[in-house]
């Protein structure tokens, strides 16, 4: 049975994450835990008060009438470092998917210390679902931003095992930047020849994506494929604007998550995407989750 963990700060912005975790748990027939971490207070009295408020609030949220999904979730309230305790819980309970709400920006502190999402993704323990939109129904429109690497294959398997239901419409976005396009124009090659070269590159890219889907998907025919022709971040943002997905799926390569999430493609897309985002680090799909796929 899959195991889901929803880590919440109990703020209004995280309500949708709790609802989405409940929907997914019902969809997957999974065990679900809700977790809140109270940061250490200046005094023992303040800490005890904060803990009691958190326990009362989270318990009420996980029971009717506030709980609308299937089986009632487990509830855990801890005190300490949020990222460290969440990582420990993922490891201890062999969590298959972590669900969180949108990040509360802290400016330079995020750059120096890293966000909780970055710290969790760096462990490559499990996929991370960042929920920013109301969760009323299962995902219906899913966009996967893929290249042709092993990480993208993992992202496909994770999406199909954890969030893609049989009725969802799935589209793959792949960015193709023909390597010699600028060089050909500089060398005086005619426009028609350059266009022919670009179109050939795009057809090859689409064929490579189809091959990836055939190798990694249970049903590769369900996917539409669109090839972008600019830099990845703006191309993905345009695709999100055009197709209006409920969910964007991206993979990350092992060992480079922090760099990928600060000032580059993943960061730019996650900050701007008006939809939920599933990030799948390399090697983060447990064998038991892969067996569901």
GINOR-V869908 format. One record per backbone hydrogen bond with DSSP energy under -0.5 kcal/mol. CO is the residue of the C=O (numbers start at 1). NH is the residue of the N-H. Records with the same first field share a line. If there is no record, write none. Layout:
# GINOR-V869908
CO=NH / NH
This chain:
# GINOR-V869908
2=31
3=96 / 97
4=33
5=7 / 99
6=8 / 35
11=14
12=15
13=102
14=18
15=19
16=20
17=21
18=22
19=23
20=24
21=25
22=26 / 70
23=27
24=28
25=29 / 30
31=4
32=74
33=6
34=76
35=8
36=38 / 78
37=39
38=80
43=47
44=48
45=49
46=50
47=51
48=52
49=53
50=54
51=55
52=56
53=57
54=58
55=59
56=60
57=61
58=62
60=63
63=66 / 67
66=68
74=34
76=36
78=38
80=82
81=85
82=86
83=87
84=88
85=89
86=90
87=91
88=92
89=93
90=94 / 95
96=127
97=5
98=129
99=7
100=131
103=105
106=109
107=110 / 111
108=112
109=113 / 114
110=114
115=119
116=120
117=121
118=122
119=123
120=123 / 124 / 125
121=124
127=98
128=130 / 279
129=100 / 131
130=132 / 277
131=102
134=136
140=169
141=246 / 247
142=171
143=145 / 249
144=146 / 173
145=251
149=153
150=154
151=155
152=156
153=157
154=158
155=159
156=160
157=161
158=162
159=163 / 164
163=165
165=168
168=170
169=142
170=224
171=144
172=174 / 226
173=146
174=176 / 228
175=177
176=178
178=181
180=184
181=185
182=186
183=187
184=189
185=188
190=194
191=195
192=196
193=197
194=198
195=199
196=200
197=201
198=202
199=203
200=204
201=205
202=206
203=207
204=208
205=209
206=210
207=211
208=212
209=213
210=214
211=215
212=216
213=217
219=222
220=223
222=170
224=172
226=174 / 228
228=176
231=235
232=236
233=237
234=238
235=239
236=240
237=241
238=242
239=243
240=244
246=276
247=143
248=278
249=145
250=280
252=282
253=256
256=260
257=261
258=262
259=262
260=267
261=263
264=268
265=269
266=270
267=271
268=272
269=273
273=275
276=248
277=130 / 279
278=250
279=128 / 281
280=252
281=284
284=286
286=290
287=291
288=292
289=292 / 293
